[in-house]
Amino acid sequence: MTFIRVVEENGKEIVEHGGSVAVVAIDRQDRVVLVRQWRQPARKELLELPAGICEEGESALETAQRELKEEHDGLLGVTHYSSSAFDELAEALRTELFDVVQLPYNPREREVERELLPLAAELGVRVIVMRPLAEGALVRRHVDPVALRELGVETWPQALLKWALSDERVDLVIPATSKPERTAENARAGEPPWFTPEQRELVEQLCRT
């Protein structure tokens, strides 16, 4: 419930409330999110930052998340690159204010399997995987071509990408490459059939050798 009270003081009306928040949200293209609001004093629509009054018992962060989700047509996401912040990330997901979460996930970094991936699946939150190649660390190794044929892939990076995509809780994987010609090659990892549990285990074993 939103607390608002109007009082008169020295012939003036004063509005009292529990605080308010304005959000400066910047997307990946460094664009600031603005909303159109009709303002009667100006008698026209104005471009404004998403903003609103804090509801009873709501923190400033919770208000900012709620207002951005209510006033912006896009999806609201949350992310962190470090496992030290995963408890806070899980707490953020439990607010049910987020549509998407971005997580580091590869055969060497699997901490998200303990809580965040099950939680995202339970809440219906879409999962984007970052660092699927462990920032290149997993790519710099020789893999027997026989193993690649057993996995049904052309390259070792494809195997790593498909390893993540074969987890049914994962919606999207975002690899990075300095070589544009590898973009189409990596994209082929997004085509079924997906790895079986045994094939995923094989990829994990190859990462340990």
N, C-alpha and C positions, 0 to 999 in steps of 0.2 A: 504494500500500500504506500502510495506517495504522500508525504506529509507536506501540506501547504497551508499557511495561515496568513490572512490579510488583516492587518491592524491599522488603525488610524493614529497618527501622531503629528501634532501641530498642523492639523488640516491636510496632512498628506497620507496617502495609502502606502503602507510598507508591506511587501510580500516577504514572509519568512518561510524557509523550507530547509530541508536537511542537507543542503549542499548540491552542487551540480558539477557536471564534467563535460568538457569538450575534447574531441578526439582528433589529433592530427595523424591520420592514417596514410602511409606512403606505400604504394605498390612497387612491384619489381622494376617498373619503368620509371621510378622516382616521380610518379604522379601523385598529387595529394587528392584524397577522396573528399568530394564536396556533395552536398545534397541541396535540392531546390525546396524552399519552404515559402508558402504564402504568408506575407506579413501585412496585416491590415493597416498599421500606421503608414507604411510605405505604399500601400495599395498595389503591390506587385510581388512577384516571386523573387526571392533573393537566394544567392548561392551562399551556403553556410557550411561550417564544419559540423559533422554529426555531434549532437550534444543532447543532454537531458538532465533531469533532476534525479538524484539518488533516491531509490525506494528504501523504505524502512528496513534496516538490517543489512543493507547492501554496501559493499566497499566501493571505493572509487573505481578500481579496476573492473569489478563486476558490472558497474554502471556503464563504463566505457565499452565493454564487450557487448552488453545488451543493446546499447544504442546503435553501435556500429552494425550489429546484425539486423536490427529492426529497420534502419534507415538506408542501408546499402544493399543493393540487389545481388552482389557477389557472395561468394562463400567466405566464411571466416575461418582462418587456420591458425595453428600454433606449432612451434618447432623449437628444438634445441639440439645442438650438435654434441653435447657432452652428457655422458651417463650420470654425472654428478647431479644433473638437473632433472633426471627422469622422475623422481618423486613429485617434484613441482609440476612437471608436465602431466603426470597422471591426475594430480589434483585439479589442474586446469581442465582436463577432459571431463572430469566428473561434474563440472558445472553445467555440462551439456549445452554450452554456448558455442562450441566449435564444430565445424563441418568437416574439417580436414586436419590431419596431423602429418608432419614431415619428420622422419626418423632416420638415423644412421643404421644400416642393416646390411651385413654381408657375412660370409662364412667365418670371418674372424671377429666380427662385432655382433654379438647375438643377445646382448642384454635386454633388448626390447621384447624378446620372446617371453620373458618372465612375467611382465605385467602389462606393458603398453599395447602390444599387439592383441592379446585377449580382450583388454579393455576397449580398444577401438572397435573390435568386432562386436562386442556386446552392445556398445552405444551406437553402432551404425556410422562410425566416423571413417571417412575415407583415408587411406594411408598412402603417402608418397615416400619412397625410399631415396635417401641421399647416401652418398659414398658407397654405392654398390660394388665398386672396384677397390674399396679401401684407399681412395686417393691415389690409385695406381700401384699400390704396394703388392696387390695380389696378381697384377698383370705381369709383373716382371719375374716370370718363372717359366721354365720349359715344361710343357705338358705333352705327354705321349699322344700322337695323332690317333692311336688306337682307342684311347680313352675318349677323345672327342667324338669319334665315330659311334662309340657306345652310347654317348649322350645325345647323338643326333644333331650336333651343332658343327659349325665350320671353324669357329675360333674359340679360344679360351675366354676372352671377354664375353662372348655370347653365352657361354656356360655360366659365368658368374651372374650375368643379368637375368638369365632364365631361372637360375637358382632362387633369386628373390621373387621373381614374378610367379613362380610355381607355388608360393605360399598364398593360399586362397584369401588371406587377410590383406594382401597387398594389392593396391589398385594401379600404381604407377611407379616406375623407376626412372631416375634422372641421372644418367652417367655423364661424365665430362670427358671431352677429348680435345687435344690440341690439333688433331688432324681431321679436317672436314670430310675427307673421303671415308672415314670410318663411321660416319653418322648412319648411313644406310646399312652398313654391316651390323652395327649395334642394334638398329631398329628391328632387324630380323629376329632378334631374341624375343620380341613381343608377339611372335606367332606361335600358336599351338602346333603340336601337342606339348603340354607342360611336363615337367619332370615328375617322375614317380618318387615316392619316398626313398627308394633305393638309389635312384639317380642323384637325388639331392645329397644323400649320404656319400656317394662317390665324389661329388664336387668337394664336399667338406674334407674328405680324406686327401684329395689332391692338394688342397690348400695347406695341409699339415706336412706334406712331404717336401 
